[in-house]
């Protein structure tokens, strides 16, 4: 395929290469790098312009340099970097005329041969070049030719060597690898990774044993070679230099060669994939269905991937230690919906796709498009503009290989190929021109064929590649490729419009006058929990989501940017300015954008939405960009409140800490007492608003936006500074001191003097105003209550807390958190023991009360209602009151801070005592933070469980059959950890639980010699039998429950259940139904075999004990899932082993 690259890179192929560390070069060499290699280039004098001389220059002038080998490069990325290099170096020789324009030529690595007049070009590995070559003839060297006007690049031949003015070499990166290589292993490195390799012993010669051997070495794993571009220059010489250390057994063309295990997947026999899911294609992979093992075979000067009948012939293993990440396999993160049986599905890193085979009557573009949009699918015909075409190619090849029934009715280069309709538009200007559905032109280098018909994707299994082709009749296209939306759940924010793509949740709104700057837009997004200014790099779905949203809501946005003669709305998104008019995505990746007016000096960038497309444009003043686009990642469990529905006549909005309700008051209701009663009587658990712990700036902005939404119906009966404003009753108190009215919050603490209260006369009532013209919100006094037209109330959020009941503890919840509180025994009254008391309860910790706004309405009534359960030991205002430990740090003597370092505004009691402990004290109907206490006088403790983390780590519970008791513990780890829950050596079966971001089990992995399956909490579980063999039976007995049976005789039965946590995320639990204890290992098997003695305490709050294998451990009786169990620390539960012994990775 011809290797052009337009300035606008449609295919999301430019990866961040900043992680590769390249060496300094001698003068006059210049460097550039791709994702996987460091390159060096220089101009050649007239006497140096031959291929052999250029090749010699690379090796003689550069440390460990070679002439560039482009075979395993991303050719589009290689071209893009070449174009950038030529643009940045104007004096580079341009002695080649290409399509009438001067162009630069570069020698690269290859070989050529002439067989009876037929010239054949090969890569340095000896494999035939399959890229399309530009140029007047096939004679001469293969070079890379680059033109800066237009900005295109291609592989080229037919040019005299004397016109090739430069050479591209490759040099190793400066990667540092460990020097302590394990005994028996040999080490080598490439630009990106450190590797070790060795010969396998007789009993190690299987794929899974090779995998285990790698993972038994700290930091290593079976080598993933998908993105490795230097096997030829690094591994091949390494093997040949150490051939005596390996065991050659593979016979190829009269040679006996060594083979090595590496990481790959086999979804179906003889179908091979990289770990990312992309097709693994090599001419040496045979199609014999009995060959379902794969090895990396190394010859003298080349290598290849070979399918083999006998796994025992693969007698080497390669392990790697990644120093910097390959492109992540993020496809598994998408939650694609279930579709009908007539559809074939797959997914890439950014989209869910469905393929349908078409009947004869359906084989037209319009029919295919309609099928995608039908109610059974609710999708669109596939829009590949922003996709990684290399990934699409791999998926379609795999699909064509996997299904022999697919129609292959298109002849492409003499090969019968399958055709797929894809989304595009055609414009006929004498010759067909092809456009993506955004109306941007499809680059010519993508398209093959005579340009007489529809653009389709074609794939064939024999040659293992896909093309975009225009030479087929529609009636011969047997399938359609559709895209369907992924399933994600997104929060809603008051005052914003919302949309979602496959990966992210977005929210957007118009900016007010004072908000129209990049910094202010960023602040607006970040004021929502777990949200940020939208990073649109690699976002492929804006055309179908943002564009319709803006067009459907034109009155919600300002059209201020002139584009193609029409005014359009512009939006801030996340970017950085690298240089004047040079913009980067986060991560220093170039943004390909269009400049509206180069003559302007402004350097601001906007996403501009047209009626049917969008683009990134520069050269704006900030005031012209009047929209903001924010994102929240749905994979991050957020603390966004879920507020309840309200009765008719009420309006709702929310801050990050509270749910608000407001309604208008009729004339008979306009008094403080009436307003207070309305909040409590008409709303479930409602109260008049307590602003004390609120972010008053956020509250002001919310009030202003609310007034804007009801501008024509809200009463404006208060005149402030000559302006009619809307007004609200809020919670407060007032007292008179020396004939002067002073205001207090509902806690009795004074309203700070820093709050500016409007009004010439202070009366007993304090109100708040909000106005939309001009924008403003203020506290004020001095008007009649009959003028106040609305009331602000607060209501509890719909937070769900764990239903575990723990003896001796009382529970309460606020909008954001779940809490436990109890009195401390006399021997527990220190900060550290209070902390231990919290941590003895699964998932709890000492309470962090920063930003907690609801203790007055939730904690104080609980303490008053249960006053006999607490010890009054702190004297406040002449009364003895209970005090409670909470989480804080002591920054200086009598100076206290929250755990994040913010100062706590606490009241001093008696600083002469020299005591430095603080407490939350409940004083009658209020509370406060006080300090200067002795530890012994603080007799209570408050613990919390943050809703954003559910209940922390997976909660395990085991029934110990021979003792008739349950034990439970929390399995602690980090994201991605895979715990060996169960193994059965007799069937070579292993069951693993894999932790995800929020430290629940996100998936269960079942592995055996003949079955590999990952069961994800995010996928739909189709009820029915999934597998039934002599050794393993897997059955979904319910949409949320799977039964796994290992062995038919004396079986072990594991039950996998799907649950949903308080943060709204799915997770899986694993429990034992029955177990063959004798042959079971892993966590389940080992725990069941131990010797236990249970010692139950008779004292309340005192810890019980369990003897495990003769060693005594603390325990506590709790209830988990409605069942009493003995709670242990992980150290105790796993004794005499530890949790690391059960980690596979």
Secondary structure, DSSP 8 states (H G I E B T S, - for coil): ------SS-TT------TT--B----TT-EEEE-SS-EEEEEE--GGG-SHHHHHHHHHHHSTT-EE---TTS-HHHHHHHHHHHHHH-TTS---EEETTEEEEEEE-S-EEEEETTEEEEE-TTS-B--S--BSS-S-S--EEEEEETTEEEEEE-S--GGG--EEEEEE-B-----S---TT-EEEE-SSEEEEEEE--GGG-SHHHHHHHHHTSTT-EE---TT---IIIIIHHHHHHTGGGS---EEETTEEEEEEE---EEEETTEEE-TTS-B---TT----TT--EEEEEE-SS-EEEEEES-GGG--EEEEEEESS--S---GGG--B----TTEEEEE-SS-EEEEEE--GGG-SHHHHHHHHTSTTT--EE---TTS-HHHHHHHHHHHHHH-TTS---EEETTEEEEEEE---EEEESSSEEEE-TTS-B--GGGEES-S-S--EEEEETTTTEEEEE--S-GGG--EEEEEE-B-------TT-EEEE-SS-EEEEEE--GGG-SHHHHHHHHHTSTTEEE---TT---HHHHHHHHHHHTGGGS---EEETTEEEEEEE---EEEETTEEEETTTEE---EES-TT----EEEEEE-SS-EEEEEEE-GGG--EEEEEE-TTS------B----TT-EEEE-SS-EEEEEE--GGG-SHHHHHHHHHHHSTT-EE---TTS-HHHHHHHHHHHHHHTTTTS---EEETTEEEEEEE---EEEEETTEEEEE-TTS-B--TTS-EE-SS--S--EEEEEETTEEEEEE-SS-GGG--EEEEEE-B---------TT-EEEE-SSEEEEEEE--GGG-SHHHHHHHHHTSTT-EE---TT---HHHHHHHHHHHTGGGS---EEETTEEE-EEE---EEEETTEEE-TTS-B---EES-GGG---EEEEEEETTEEEEEEEE-GGG--EEEEEEEGGGTTSSEEEEEEETTTTEEEEEEE---TT-EEEEEEETTTTEEEEEEE-TTSSEEEEEEE-SS-EEEEETTS---SEEEEE-SSEEEEEEETTEEEEEE-SSS-EEEEEEEEE-TTS-EEEEEEEEE--GGG-BHHHHHHHHS-EEEE---STT--EEEEETTEEEEEEEEEETTEEEEE--HHHHHTTS-GGGGB--
